[in-house]
């Protein structure tokens, strides 16, 4: 895949990297390991952000806060797995 138009020069790493990620997140992704780690980190954040939605819906429909939604726990665990994988792949951690 040719990325010629999407690359910029990362001033921190002094290597070509993905322009939009550098502009939006101020992060340089200069190799596949960085890209996978970043992608897993974003997936983790999305899972974390929406994890409580199934629990809120369950509590609202049952009019009770006694139980914990299986979807809530599943989304939470998936987010943590992505977070762990991203941390393992990121050399800074």
PyMOL Python script that loads the backbone (N, CA, C, O; Angstrom):
from pymol import cmd

cmd.read_pdbstr("""\
ATOM      1  N   UNK A   1       0.848  -1.179   0.000  1.00  0.00           N
ATOM      2  CA  UNK A   1       0.000   0.000   0.000  1.00  0.00           C
ATOM      3  C   UNK A   1       0.890   1.236   0.000  1.00  0.00           C
ATOM      4  O   UNK A   1       1.789   1.357   0.832  1.00  0.00           O
ATOM      5  N   UNK A   2       0.645   2.135  -0.913  1.00  0.00           N
ATOM      6  CA  UNK A   2       1.448   3.346  -1.024  1.00  0.00           C
ATOM      7  C   UNK A   2       0.850   4.435  -0.151  1.00  0.00           C
ATOM      8  O   UNK A   2      -0.340   4.737  -0.245  1.00  0.00           O
ATOM      9  N   UNK A   3       1.688   5.027   0.702  1.00  0.00           N
ATOM     10  CA  UNK A   3       1.199   6.041   1.628  1.00  0.00           C
ATOM     11  C   UNK A   3       1.801   7.415   1.344  1.00  0.00           C
ATOM     12  O   UNK A   3       1.832   8.258   2.240  1.00  0.00           O
ATOM     13  N   UNK A   4       2.264   7.659   0.167  1.00  0.00           N
ATOM     14  CA  UNK A   4       2.974   8.883  -0.138  1.00  0.00           C
ATOM     15  C   UNK A   4       2.273  10.161   0.283  1.00  0.00           C
ATOM     16  O   UNK A   4       2.922  11.066   0.806  1.00  0.00           O
ATOM     17  N   UNK A   5       0.972  10.262   0.071  1.00  0.00           N
ATOM     18  CA  UNK A   5       0.249  11.481   0.401  1.00  0.00           C
ATOM     19  C   UNK A   5      -0.087  11.581   1.882  1.00  0.00           C
ATOM     20  O   UNK A   5      -0.373  12.673   2.372  1.00  0.00           O
ATOM     21  N   UNK A   6      -0.060  10.478   2.597  1.00  0.00           N
ATOM     22  CA  UNK A   6      -0.454  10.475   3.997  1.00  0.00           C
ATOM     23  C   UNK A   6       0.727  10.563   4.951  1.00  0.00           C
ATOM     24  O   UNK A   6       0.534  10.558   6.166  1.00  0.00           O
ATOM     25  N   UNK A   7       1.935  10.643   4.431  1.00  0.00           N
ATOM     26  CA  UNK A   7       3.111  10.658   5.292  1.00  0.00           C
ATOM     27  C   UNK A   7       3.572  12.078   5.578  1.00  0.00           C
ATOM     28  O   UNK A   7       3.443  12.974   4.743  1.00  0.00           O
ATOM     29  N   UNK A   8       4.103  12.257   6.757  1.00  0.00           N
ATOM     30  CA  UNK A   8       4.787  13.495   7.098  1.00  0.00           C
ATOM     31  C   UNK A   8       6.089  13.104   7.768  1.00  0.00           C
ATOM     32  O   UNK A   8       6.344  11.925   8.014  1.00  0.00           O
ATOM     33  N   UNK A   9       6.901  14.085   8.057  1.00  0.00           N
ATOM     34  CA  UNK A   9       8.193  13.809   8.671  1.00  0.00           C
ATOM     35  C   UNK A   9       8.093  14.104  10.153  1.00  0.00           C
ATOM     36  O   UNK A   9       7.892  15.252  10.548  1.00  0.00           O
ATOM     37  N   UNK A  10       8.231  13.083  10.970  1.00  0.00           N
ATOM     38  CA  UNK A  10       8.116  13.228  12.416  1.00  0.00           C
ATOM     39  C   UNK A  10       9.374  13.896  12.961  1.00  0.00           C
ATOM     40  O   UNK A  10      10.475  13.362  12.825  1.00  0.00           O
ATOM     41  N   UNK A  11       9.209  15.048  13.570  1.00  0.00           N
ATOM     42  CA  UNK A  11      10.364  15.776  14.090  1.00  0.00           C
ATOM     43  C   UNK A  11      10.971  15.105  15.308  1.00  0.00           C
ATOM     44  O   UNK A  11      12.162  15.270  15.572  1.00  0.00           O
ATOM     45  N   UNK A  12      10.178  14.352  16.053  1.00  0.00           N
ATOM     46  CA  UNK A  12      10.689  13.682  17.252  1.00  0.00           C
ATOM     47  C   UNK A  12      11.537  12.475  16.872  1.00  0.00           C
ATOM     48  O   UNK A  12      12.658  12.325  17.357  1.00  0.00           O
ATOM     49  N   UNK A  13      11.010  11.622  16.013  1.00  0.00           N
ATOM     50  CA  UNK A  13      11.698  10.391  15.622  1.00  0.00           C
ATOM     51  C   UNK A  13      12.627  10.598  14.426  1.00  0.00           C
ATOM     52  O   UNK A  13      13.478   9.754  14.147  1.00  0.00           O
ATOM     53  N   UNK A  14      12.467  11.713  13.724  1.00  0.00           N
ATOM     54  CA  UNK A  14      13.216  12.002  12.506  1.00  0.00           C
ATOM     55  C   UNK A  14      13.020  10.904  11.454  1.00  0.00           C
ATOM     56  O   UNK A  14      13.959  10.491  10.774  1.00  0.00           O
ATOM     57  N   UNK A  15      11.767  10.449  11.345  1.00  0.00           N
ATOM     58  CA  UNK A  15      11.389   9.431  10.369  1.00  0.00           C
ATOM     59  C   UNK A  15      10.055   9.832   9.750  1.00  0.00           C
ATOM     60  O   UNK A  15       9.314  10.622  10.336  1.00  0.00           O
ATOM     61  N   UNK A  16       9.738   9.290   8.557  1.00  0.00           N
ATOM     62  CA  UNK A  16       8.403   9.529   8.009  1.00  0.00           C
ATOM     63  C   UNK A  16       7.344   8.828   8.853  1.00  0.00           C
ATOM     64  O   UNK A  16       7.564   7.715   9.331  1.00  0.00           O
ATOM     65  N   UNK A  17       6.213   9.468   9.034  1.00  0.00           N
ATOM     66  CA  UNK A  17       5.138   8.866   9.821  1.00  0.00           C
ATOM     67  C   UNK A  17       3.784   9.287   9.254  1.00  0.00           C
ATOM     68  O   UNK A  17       3.719  10.068   8.304  1.00  0.00           O
ATOM     69  N   UNK A  18       2.712   8.773   9.835  1.00  0.00           N
ATOM     70  CA  UNK A  18       1.359   9.044   9.347  1.00  0.00           C
ATOM     71  C   UNK A  18       0.931  10.449   9.775  1.00  0.00           C
ATOM     72  O   UNK A  18       0.867  10.750  10.967  1.00  0.00           O
ATOM     73  N   UNK A  19       0.639  11.303   8.795  1.00  0.00           N
ATOM     74  CA  UNK A  19       0.406  12.728   9.024  1.00  0.00           C
ATOM     75  C   UNK A  19      -0.783  13.010   9.938  1.00  0.00           C
ATOM     76  O   UNK A  19      -0.645  13.753  10.910  1.00  0.00           O
ATOM     77  N   UNK A  20      -1.958  12.429   9.643  1.00  0.00           N
ATOM     78  CA  UNK A  20      -3.160  12.793  10.407  1.00  0.00           C
ATOM     79  C   UNK A  20      -3.041  12.389  11.870  1.00  0.00           C
ATOM     80  O   UNK A  20      -3.573  13.078  12.741  1.00  0.00           O
ATOM     81  N   UNK A  21      -2.365  11.305  12.153  1.00  0.00           N
ATOM     82  CA  UNK A  21      -2.199  10.900  13.554  1.00  0.00           C
ATOM     83  C   UNK A  21      -1.258  11.861  14.265  1.00  0.00           C
ATOM     84  O   UNK A  21      -1.469  12.199  15.430  1.00  0.00           O
ATOM     85  N   UNK A  22      -0.227  12.297  13.566  1.00  0.00           N
ATOM     86  CA  UNK A  22       0.688  13.273  14.172  1.00  0.00           C
ATOM     87  C   UNK A  22      -0.031  14.595  14.428  1.00  0.00           C
ATOM     88  O   UNK A  22       0.190  15.225  15.462  1.00  0.00           O
ATOM     89  N   UNK A  23      -0.891  15.024  13.499  1.00  0.00           N
ATOM     90  CA  UNK A  23      -1.598  16.291  13.667  1.00  0.00           C
ATOM     91  C   UNK A  23      -2.655  16.226  14.766  1.00  0.00           C
ATOM     92  O   UNK A  23      -2.768  17.153  15.569  1.00  0.00           O
ATOM     93  N   UNK A  24      -3.425  15.147  14.811  1.00  0.00           N
ATOM     94  CA  UNK A  24      -4.528  15.035  15.764  1.00  0.00           C
ATOM     95  C   UNK A  24      -4.045  14.626  17.146  1.00  0.00           C
ATOM     96  O   UNK A  24      -4.428  15.233  18.146  1.00  0.00           O
ATOM     97  N   UNK A  25      -3.200  13.593  17.203  1.00  0.00           N
ATOM     98  CA  UNK A  25      -2.802  13.024  18.489  1.00  0.00           C
ATOM     99  C   UNK A  25      -1.399  13.427  18.935  1.00  0.00           C
ATOM    100  O   UNK A  25      -0.982  13.099  20.046  1.00  0.00           O
ATOM    101  N   UNK A  26      -0.674  14.135  18.077  1.00  0.00           N
ATOM    102  CA  UNK A  26       0.712  14.528  18.376  1.00  0.00           C
ATOM    103  C   UNK A  26       1.566  13.305  18.695  1.00  0.00           C
ATOM    104  O   UNK A  26       2.363  13.317  19.633  1.00  0.00           O
ATOM    105  N   UNK A  27       1.385  12.244  17.897  1.00  0.00           N
ATOM    106  CA  UNK A  27       2.097  10.989  18.090  1.00  0.00           C
ATOM    107  C   UNK A  27       2.692  10.561  16.759  1.00  0.00           C
ATOM    108  O   UNK A  27       2.050  10.716  15.720  1.00  0.00           O
ATOM    109  N   UNK A  28       3.889  10.032  16.771  1.00  0.00           N
ATOM    110  CA  UNK A  28       4.548   9.567  15.555  1.00  0.00           C
ATOM    111  C   UNK A  28       4.416   8.054  15.445  1.00  0.00           C
ATOM    112  O   UNK A  28       4.839   7.320  16.338  1.00  0.00           O
ATOM    113  N   UNK A  29       3.831   7.594  14.356  1.00  0.00           N
ATOM    114  CA  UNK A  29       3.736   6.163  14.080  1.00  0.00           C
ATOM    115  C   UNK A  29       4.643   5.879  12.899  1.00  0.00           C
ATOM    116  O   UNK A  29       4.273   6.114  11.749  1.00  0.00           O
ATOM    117  N   UNK A  30       5.824   5.375  13.185  1.00  0.00           N
ATOM    118  CA  UNK A  30       6.840   5.235  12.150  1.00  0.00           C
ATOM    119  C   UNK A  30       7.072   3.796  11.704  1.00  0.00           C
ATOM    120  O   UNK A  30       7.840   3.562  10.770  1.00  0.00           O
ATOM    121  N   UNK A  31       6.423   2.825  12.352  1.00  0.00           N
ATOM    122  CA  UNK A  31       6.575   1.433  11.938  1.00  0.00           C
ATOM    123  C   UNK A  31       5.292   0.666  12.251  1.00  0.00           C
ATOM    124  O   UNK A  31       4.379   1.193  12.888  1.00  0.00           O
ATOM    125  N   UNK A  32       5.235  -0.576  11.800  1.00  0.00           N
ATOM    126  CA  UNK A  32       4.032  -1.391  11.969  1.00  0.00           C
ATOM    127  C   UNK A  32       3.708  -1.618  13.441  1.00  0.00           C
ATOM    128  O   UNK A  32       2.537  -1.610  13.822  1.00  0.00           O
ATOM    129  N   UNK A  33       4.718  -1.820  14.265  1.00  0.00           N
ATOM    130  CA  UNK A  33       4.503  -2.028  15.695  1.00  0.00           C
ATOM    131  C   UNK A  33       3.809  -0.821  16.321  1.00  0.00           C
ATOM    132  O   UNK A  33       2.889  -0.982  17.124  1.00  0.00           O
ATOM    133  N   UNK A  34       4.240   0.382  15.961  1.00  0.00           N
ATOM    134  CA  UNK A  34       3.600   1.602  16.460  1.00  0.00           C
ATOM    135  C   UNK A  34       2.148   1.688  15.992  1.00  0.00           C
ATOM    136  O   UNK A  34       1.265   2.059  16.765  1.00  0.00           O
ATOM    137  N   UNK A  35       1.903   1.344  14.727  1.00  0.00           N
ATOM    138  CA  UNK A  35       0.554   1.423  14.171  1.00  0.00           C
ATOM    139  C   UNK A  35      -0.396   0.441  14.857  1.00  0.00           C
ATOM    140  O   UNK A  35      -1.531   0.795  15.176  1.00  0.00           O
ATOM    141  N   UNK A  36       0.066  -0.793  15.085  1.00  0.00           N
ATOM    142  CA  UNK A  36      -0.770  -1.796  15.753  1.00  0.00           C
ATOM    143  C   UNK A  36      -1.039  -1.376  17.192  1.00  0.00           C
ATOM    144  O   UNK A  36      -2.166  -1.484  17.674  1.00  0.00           O
ATOM    145  N   UNK A  37      -0.007  -0.897  17.877  1.00  0.00           N
ATOM    146  CA  UNK A  37      -0.164  -0.445  19.258  1.00  0.00           C
ATOM    147  C   UNK A  37      -1.158   0.708  19.345  1.00  0.00           C
ATOM    148  O   UNK A  37      -2.007   0.727  20.236  1.00  0.00           O
ATOM    149  N   UNK A  38      -1.060   1.663  18.430  1.00  0.00           N
ATOM    150  CA  UNK A  38      -1.979   2.798  18.410  1.00  0.00           C
ATOM    151  C   UNK A  38      -3.405   2.328  18.138  1.00  0.00           C
ATOM    152  O   UNK A  38      -4.344   2.768  18.801  1.00  0.00           O
ATOM    153  N   UNK A  39      -3.568   1.435  17.164  1.00  0.00           N
ATOM    154  CA  UNK A  39      -4.894   0.917  16.832  1.00  0.00           C
ATOM    155  C   UNK A  39      -5.537   0.180  17.997  1.00  0.00           C
ATOM    156  O   UNK A  39      -6.727   0.352  18.261  1.00  0.00           O
ATOM    157  N   UNK A  40      -4.759  -0.637  18.695  1.00  0.00           N
ATOM    158  CA  UNK A  40      -5.285  -1.349  19.862  1.00  0.00           C
ATOM    159  C   UNK A  40      -5.626  -0.376  20.984  1.00  0.00           C
ATOM    160  O   UNK A  40      -6.598  -0.579  21.713  1.00  0.00           O
ATOM    161  N   UNK A  41      -4.831   0.676  21.123  1.00  0.00           N
ATOM    162  CA  UNK A  41      -5.130   1.687  22.139  1.00  0.00           C
ATOM    163  C   UNK A  41      -6.441   2.404  21.854  1.00  0.00           C
ATOM    164  O   UNK A  41      -7.231   2.645  22.768  1.00  0.00           O
ATOM    165  N   UNK A  42      -6.678   2.746  20.588  1.00  0.00           N
ATOM    166  CA  UNK A  42      -7.940   3.387  20.212  1.00  0.00           C
ATOM    167  C   UNK A  42      -9.106   2.426  20.437  1.00  0.00           C
ATOM    168  O   UNK A  42     -10.154   2.830  20.943  1.00  0.00           O
ATOM    169  N   UNK A  43      -8.929   1.148  20.061  1.00  0.00           N
ATOM    170  CA  UNK A  43      -9.984   0.150  20.292  1.00  0.00           C
ATOM    171  C   UNK A  43     -10.283   0.017  21.780  1.00  0.00           C
ATOM    172  O   UNK A  43     -11.442  -0.119  22.173  1.00  0.00           O
ATOM    173  N   UNK A  44      -9.251   0.055  22.601  1.00  0.00           N
ATOM    174  CA  UNK A  44      -9.428  -0.016  24.052  1.00  0.00           C
ATOM    175  C   UNK A  44     -10.229   1.175  24.565  1.00  0.00           C
ATOM    176  O   UNK A  44     -11.130   1.011  25.389  1.00  0.00           O
ATOM    177  N   UNK A  45      -9.906   2.366  24.084  1.00  0.00           N
ATOM    178  CA  UNK A  45     -10.636   3.561  24.509  1.00  0.00           C
ATOM    179  C   UNK A  45     -12.104   3.511  24.098  1.00  0.00           C
ATOM    180  O   UNK A  45     -12.982   3.905  24.865  1.00  0.00           O
ATOM    181  N   UNK A  46     -12.367   3.026  22.884  1.00  0.00           N
ATOM    182  CA  UNK A  46     -13.752   2.922  22.420  1.00  0.00           C
ATOM    183  C   UNK A  46     -14.520   1.925  23.283  1.00  0.00           C
ATOM    184  O   UNK A  46     -15.644   2.201  23.701  1.00  0.00           O
ATOM    185  N   UNK A  47     -13.916   0.767  23.550  1.00  0.00           N
ATOM    186  CA  UNK A  47     -14.577  -0.230  24.413  1.00  0.00           C
ATOM    187  C   UNK A  47     -14.828   0.345  25.797  1.00  0.00           C
ATOM    188  O   UNK A  47     -15.906   0.159  26.361  1.00  0.00           O
ATOM    189  N   UNK A  48     -13.849   1.037  26.343  1.00  0.00           N
ATOM    190  CA  UNK A  48     -13.993   1.623  27.674  1.00  0.00           C
ATOM    191  C   UNK A  48     -15.104   2.674  27.685  1.00  0.00           C
ATOM    192  O   UNK A  48     -15.864   2.778  28.648  1.00  0.00           O
ATOM    193  N   UNK A  49     -15.187   3.453  26.597  1.00  0.00           N
ATOM    194  CA  UNK A  49     -16.178   4.529  26.535  1.00  0.00           C
ATOM    195  C   UNK A  49     -17.605   4.006  26.428  1.00  0.00           C
ATOM    196  O   UNK A  49     -18.532   4.634  26.939  1.00  0.00           O
ATOM    197  N   UNK A  50     -17.791   2.868  25.773  1.00  0.00           N
ATOM    198  CA  UNK A  50     -19.148   2.352  25.586  1.00  0.00           C
ATOM    199  C   UNK A  50     -19.474   1.171  26.500  1.00  0.00           C
ATOM    200  O   UNK A  50     -20.577   0.628  26.428  1.00  0.00           O
ATOM    201  N   UNK A  51     -18.553   0.772  27.341  1.00  0.00           N
ATOM    202  CA  UNK A  51     -18.753  -0.420  28.177  1.00  0.00           C
ATOM    203  C   UNK A  51     -19.953  -0.293  29.101  1.00  0.00           C
ATOM    204  O   UNK A  51     -20.652  -1.277  29.342  1.00  0.00           O
ATOM    205  N   UNK A  52     -20.199   0.883  29.611  1.00  0.00           N
ATOM    206  CA  UNK A  52     -21.290   1.031  30.577  1.00  0.00           C
ATOM    207  C   UNK A  52     -22.665   1.171  29.929  1.00  0.00           C
ATOM    208  O   UNK A  52     -23.675   1.110  30.630  1.00  0.00           O
ATOM    209  N   UNK A  53     -22.732   1.357  28.619  1.00  0.00           N
ATOM    210  CA  UNK A  53     -24.021   1.532  27.948  1.00  0.00           C
ATOM    211  C   UNK A  53     -24.939   0.314  28.119  1.00  0.00           C
ATOM    212  O   UNK A  53     -26.110   0.501  28.450  1.00  0.00           O
ATOM    213  N   UNK A  54     -24.462  -0.936  27.909  1.00  0.00           N
ATOM    214  CA  UNK A  54     -25.366  -2.073  28.145  1.00  0.00           C
ATOM    215  C   UNK A  54     -25.857  -2.148  29.595  1.00  0.00           C
ATOM    216  O   UNK A  54     -26.995  -2.545  29.846  1.00  0.00           O
ATOM    217  N   UNK A  55     -25.006  -1.767  30.538  1.00  0.00           N
ATOM    218  CA  UNK A  55     -25.418  -1.786  31.944  1.00  0.00           C
ATOM    219  C   UNK A  55     -26.496  -0.739  32.210  1.00  0.00           C
ATOM    220  O   UNK A  55     -27.456  -1.007  32.933  1.00  0.00           O
ATOM    221  N   UNK A  56     -26.347   0.424  31.644  1.00  0.00           N
ATOM    222  CA  UNK A  56     -27.348   1.480  31.815  1.00  0.00           C
ATOM    223  C   UNK A  56     -28.682   1.043  31.218  1.00  0.00           C
ATOM    224  O   UNK A  56     -29.734   1.247  31.824  1.00  0.00           O
ATOM    225  N   UNK A  57     -28.637   0.442  30.028  1.00  0.00           N
ATOM    226  CA  UNK A  57     -29.871  -0.031  29.386  1.00  0.00           C
ATOM    227  C   UNK A  57     -30.529  -1.127  30.225  1.00  0.00           C
ATOM    228  O   UNK A  57     -31.744  -1.113  30.418  1.00  0.00           O
ATOM    229  N   UNK A  58     -29.734  -2.071  30.722  1.00  0.00           N
ATOM    230  CA  UNK A  58     -30.275  -3.149  31.560  1.00  0.00           C
ATOM    231  C   UNK A  58     -30.901  -2.593  32.826  1.00  0.00           C
ATOM    232  O   UNK A  58     -32.005  -2.990  33.198  1.00  0.00           O
ATOM    233  N   UNK A  59     -30.217  -1.691  33.485  1.00  0.00           N
ATOM    234  CA  UNK A  59     -30.755  -1.092  34.710  1.00  0.00           C
ATOM    235  C   UNK A  59     -32.042  -0.317  34.428  1.00  0.00           C
ATOM    236  O   UNK A  59     -32.978  -0.352  35.226  1.00  0.00           O
ATOM    237  N   UNK A  60     -32.086   0.375  33.301  1.00  0.00           N
ATOM    238  CA  UNK A  60     -33.273   1.155  32.961  1.00  0.00           C
ATOM    239  C   UNK A  60     -34.465   0.252  32.647  1.00  0.00           C
ATOM    240  O   UNK A  60     -35.575   0.496  33.120  1.00  0.00           O
ATOM    241  N   UNK A  61     -34.232  -0.788  31.850  1.00  0.00           N
ATOM    242  CA  UNK A  61     -35.357  -1.651  31.456  1.00  0.00           C
ATOM    243  C   UNK A  61     -35.868  -2.511  32.604  1.00  0.00           C
ATOM    244  O   UNK A  61     -37.065  -2.791  32.675  1.00  0.00           O
ATOM    245  N   UNK A  62     -34.985  -2.934  33.502  1.00  0.00           N
ATOM    246  CA  UNK A  62     -35.423  -3.758  34.640  1.00  0.00           C
ATOM    247  C   UNK A  62     -35.797  -2.915  35.849  1.00  0.00           C
ATOM    248  O   UNK A  62     -36.319  -3.437  36.834  1.00  0.00           O
ATOM    249  N   UNK A  63     -35.535  -1.623  35.780  1.00  0.00           N
ATOM    250  CA  UNK A  63     -35.783  -0.704  36.900  1.00  0.00           C
ATOM    251  C   UNK A  63     -35.090  -1.188  38.175  1.00  0.00           C
ATOM    252  O   UNK A  63     -35.606  -1.037  39.282  1.00  0.00           O
ATOM    253  N   UNK A  64     -33.895  -1.779  37.980  1.00  0.00           N
ATOM    254  CA  UNK A  64     -33.141  -2.315  39.109  1.00  0.00           C
ATOM    255  C   UNK A  64     -31.648  -2.188  38.817  1.00  0.00           C
ATOM    256  O   UNK A  64     -31.222  -2.255  37.664  1.00  0.00           O
ATOM    257  N   UNK A  65     -30.874  -2.008  39.857  1.00  0.00           N
ATOM    258  CA  UNK A  65     -29.420  -1.959  39.730  1.00  0.00           C
ATOM    259  C   UNK A  65     -28.785  -3.148  40.442  1.00  0.00           C
ATOM    260  O   UNK A  65     -27.618  -3.095  40.831  1.00  0.00           O
ATOM    261  N   UNK A  66     -29.555  -4.215  40.609  1.00  0.00           N
ATOM    262  CA  UNK A  66     -29.086  -5.368  41.381  1.00  0.00           C
ATOM    263  C   UNK A  66     -28.062  -6.210  40.626  1.00  0.00           C
ATOM    264  O   UNK A  66     -27.145  -6.750  41.245  1.00  0.00           O
ATOM    265  N   UNK A  67     -28.192  -6.336  39.322  1.00  0.00           N
ATOM    266  CA  UNK A  67     -27.304  -7.211  38.566  1.00  0.00           C
ATOM    267  C   UNK A  67     -26.333  -6.440  37.696  1.00  0.00           C
ATOM    268  O   UNK A  67     -26.460  -5.230  37.510  1.00  0.00           O
ATOM    269  N   UNK A  68     -25.360  -7.166  37.168  1.00  0.00           N
ATOM    270  CA  UNK A  68     -24.387  -6.578  36.255  1.00  0.00           C
ATOM    271  C   UNK A  68     -24.584  -7.232  34.893  1.00  0.00           C
ATOM    272  O   UNK A  68     -24.649  -8.457  34.790  1.00  0.00           O
ATOM    273  N   UNK A  69     -24.679  -6.423  33.860  1.00  0.00           N
ATOM    274  CA  UNK A  69     -24.906  -6.905  32.504  1.00  0.00           C
ATOM    275  C   UNK A  69     -23.704  -7.696  31.993  1.00  0.00           C
ATOM    276  O   UNK A  69     -22.559  -7.279  32.171  1.00  0.00           O
ATOM    277  N   UNK A  70     -23.968  -8.834  31.360  1.00  0.00           N
ATOM    278  CA  UNK A  70     -22.912  -9.630  30.752  1.00  0.00           C
ATOM    279  C   UNK A  70     -22.238  -8.854  29.619  1.00  0.00           C
ATOM    280  O   UNK A  70     -21.027  -8.965  29.429  1.00  0.00           O
ATOM    281  N   UNK A  71     -23.006  -8.075  28.872  1.00  0.00           N
ATOM    282  CA  UNK A  71     -22.429  -7.253  27.794  1.00  0.00           C
ATOM    283  C   UNK A  71     -21.466  -6.214  28.363  1.00  0.00           C
ATOM    284  O   UNK A  71     -20.432  -5.931  27.757  1.00  0.00           O
ATOM    285  N   UNK A  72     -21.798  -5.644  29.526  1.00  0.00           N
ATOM    286  CA  UNK A  72     -20.910  -4.686  30.184  1.00  0.00           C
ATOM    287  C   UNK A  72     -19.586  -5.349  30.534  1.00  0.00           C
ATOM    288  O   UNK A  72     -18.519  -4.819  30.224  1.00  0.00           O
ATOM    289  N   UNK A  73     -19.655  -6.496  31.172  1.00  0.00           N
ATOM    290  CA  UNK A  73     -18.429  -7.196  31.563  1.00  0.00           C
ATOM    291  C   UNK A  73     -17.617  -7.624  30.347  1.00  0.00           C
ATOM    292  O   UNK A  73     -16.390  -7.522  30.355  1.00  0.00           O
ATOM    293  N   UNK A  74     -18.285  -8.101  29.304  1.00  0.00           N
ATOM    294  CA  UNK A  74     -17.592  -8.532  28.086  1.00  0.00           C
ATOM    295  C   UNK A  74     -16.872  -7.370  27.415  1.00  0.00           C
ATOM    296  O   UNK A  74     -15.709  -7.492  27.033  1.00  0.00           O
ATOM    297  N   UNK A  75     -17.560  -6.250  27.272  1.00  0.00           N
ATOM    298  CA  UNK A  75     -16.949  -5.077  26.644  1.00  0.00           C
ATOM    299  C   UNK A  75     -15.788  -4.557  27.470  1.00  0.00           C
ATOM    300  O   UNK A  75     -14.770  -4.142  26.918  1.00  0.00           O
ATOM    301  N   UNK A  76     -15.930  -4.575  28.771  1.00  0.00           N
ATOM    302  CA  UNK A  76     -14.868  -4.129  29.673  1.00  0.00           C
ATOM    303  C   UNK A  76     -13.636  -5.017  29.519  1.00  0.00           C
ATOM    304  O   UNK A  76     -12.515  -4.516  29.425  1.00  0.00           O
ATOM    305  N   UNK A  77     -13.840  -6.329  29.492  1.00  0.00           N
ATOM    306  CA  UNK A  77     -12.719  -7.266  29.363  1.00  0.00           C
ATOM    307  C   UNK A  77     -12.049  -7.127  28.001  1.00  0.00           C
ATOM    308  O   UNK A  77     -10.821  -7.132  27.918  1.00  0.00           O
ATOM    309  N   UNK A  78     -12.835  -7.002  26.930  1.00  0.00           N
ATOM    310  CA  UNK A  78     -12.259  -6.826  25.595  1.00  0.00           C
ATOM    311  C   UNK A  78     -11.420  -5.551  25.545  1.00  0.00           C
ATOM    312  O   UNK A  78     -10.325  -5.553  24.983  1.00  0.00           O
ATOM    313  N   UNK A  79     -11.924  -4.468  26.129  1.00  0.00           N
ATOM    314  CA  UNK A  79     -11.162  -3.220  26.176  1.00  0.00           C
ATOM    315  C   UNK A  79      -9.858  -3.380  26.929  1.00  0.00           C
ATOM    316  O   UNK A  79      -8.830  -2.852  26.505  1.00  0.00           O
ATOM    317  N   UNK A  80      -9.885  -4.107  28.049  1.00  0.00           N
ATOM    318  CA  UNK A  80      -8.662  -4.332  28.819  1.00  0.00           C
ATOM    319  C   UNK A  80      -7.660  -5.203  28.062  1.00  0.00           C
ATOM    320  O   UNK A  80      -6.452  -4.993  28.169  1.00  0.00           O
ATOM    321  N   UNK A  81      -8.154  -6.173  27.302  1.00  0.00           N
ATOM    322  CA  UNK A  81      -7.263  -7.007  26.492  1.00  0.00           C
ATOM    323  C   UNK A  81      -6.578  -6.160  25.423  1.00  0.00           C
ATOM    324  O   UNK A  81      -5.374  -6.291  25.205  1.00  0.00           O
ATOM    325  N   UNK A  82      -7.343  -5.286  24.750  1.00  0.00           N
ATOM    326  CA  UNK A  82      -6.740  -4.381  23.765  1.00  0.00           C
ATOM    327  C   UNK A  82      -5.720  -3.460  24.426  1.00  0.00           C
ATOM    328  O   UNK A  82      -4.650  -3.215  23.868  1.00  0.00           O
ATOM    329  N   UNK A  83      -6.039  -2.959  25.594  1.00  0.00           N
ATOM    330  CA  UNK A  83      -5.134  -2.077  26.314  1.00  0.00           C
ATOM    331  C   UNK A  83      -3.836  -2.800  26.661  1.00  0.00           C
ATOM    332  O   UNK A  83      -2.753  -2.248  26.468  1.00  0.00           O
ATOM    333  N   UNK A  84      -3.931  -4.012  27.165  1.00  0.00           N
ATOM    334  CA  UNK A  84      -2.749  -4.794  27.509  1.00  0.00           C
ATOM    335  C   UNK A  84      -1.901  -5.075  26.276  1.00  0.00           C
ATOM    336  O   UNK A  84      -0.679  -4.933  26.316  1.00  0.00           O
ATOM    337  N   UNK A  85      -2.547  -5.475  25.174  1.00  0.00           N
ATOM    338  CA  UNK A  85      -1.806  -5.754  23.942  1.00  0.00           C
ATOM    339  C   UNK A  85      -1.109  -4.499  23.432  1.00  0.00           C
ATOM    340  O   UNK A  85       0.034  -4.568  22.980  1.00  0.00           O
ATOM    341  N   UNK A  86      -1.781  -3.359  23.500  1.00  0.00           N
ATOM    342  CA  UNK A  86      -1.157  -2.102  23.079  1.00  0.00           C
ATOM    343  C   UNK A  86       0.027  -1.738  23.945  1.00  0.00           C
ATOM    344  O   UNK A  86       1.039  -1.250  23.441  1.00  0.00           O
ATOM    345  N   UNK A  87      -0.082  -1.968  25.242  1.00  0.00           N
ATOM    346  CA  UNK A  87       1.033  -1.682  26.158  1.00  0.00           C
ATOM    347  C   UNK A  87       2.215  -2.599  25.893  1.00  0.00           C
ATOM    348  O   UNK A  87       3.366  -2.166  25.949  1.00  0.00           O
ATOM    349  N   UNK A  88       1.939  -3.855  25.605  1.00  0.00           N
ATOM    350  CA  UNK A  88       3.021  -4.804  25.327  1.00  0.00           C
ATOM    351  C   UNK A  88       3.751  -4.422  24.046  1.00  0.00           C
ATOM    352  O   UNK A  88       4.974  -4.536  23.973  1.00  0.00           O
ATOM    353  N   UNK A  89       3.013  -3.970  23.037  1.00  0.00           N
ATOM    354  CA  UNK A  89       3.620  -3.611  21.758  1.00  0.00           C
ATOM    355  C   UNK A  89       4.330  -2.265  21.788  1.00  0.00           C
ATOM    356  O   UNK A  89       5.220  -2.030  20.970  1.00  0.00           O
ATOM    357  N   UNK A  90       3.970  -1.385  22.694  1.00  0.00           N
ATOM    358  CA  UNK A  90       4.579  -0.055  22.776  1.00  0.00           C
ATOM    359  C   UNK A  90       5.889  -0.148  23.547  1.00  0.00           C
ATOM    360  O   UNK A  90       5.914  -0.599  24.692  1.00  0.00           O
ATOM    361  N   UNK A  91       6.957   0.276  22.925  1.00  0.00           N
ATOM    362  CA  UNK A  91       8.280   0.146  23.548  1.00  0.00           C
ATOM    363  C   UNK A  91       8.474   1.076  24.740  1.00  0.00           C
ATOM    364  O   UNK A  91       9.364   0.841  25.558  1.00  0.00           O
ATOM    365  N   UNK A  92       7.667   2.121  24.857  1.00  0.00           N
ATOM    366  CA  UNK A  92       7.843   3.087  25.950  1.00  0.00           C
ATOM    367  C   UNK A  92       7.343   2.555  27.284  1.00  0.00           C
ATOM    368  O   UNK A  92       7.692   3.106  28.328  1.00  0.00           O
ATOM    369  N   UNK A  93       6.536   1.498  27.280  1.00  0.00           N
ATOM    370  CA  UNK A  93       5.973   1.005  28.538  1.00  0.00           C
ATOM    371  C   UNK A  93       6.671  -0.197  29.059  1.00  0.00           C
ATOM    372  O   UNK A  93       6.302  -0.719  30.111  1.00  0.00           O
TER     373      UNK A  93
END
""", "prot")
cmd.dss("prot")
cmd.show_as("cartoon", "prot")
cmd.util.cbc("prot")
cmd.orient("prot")
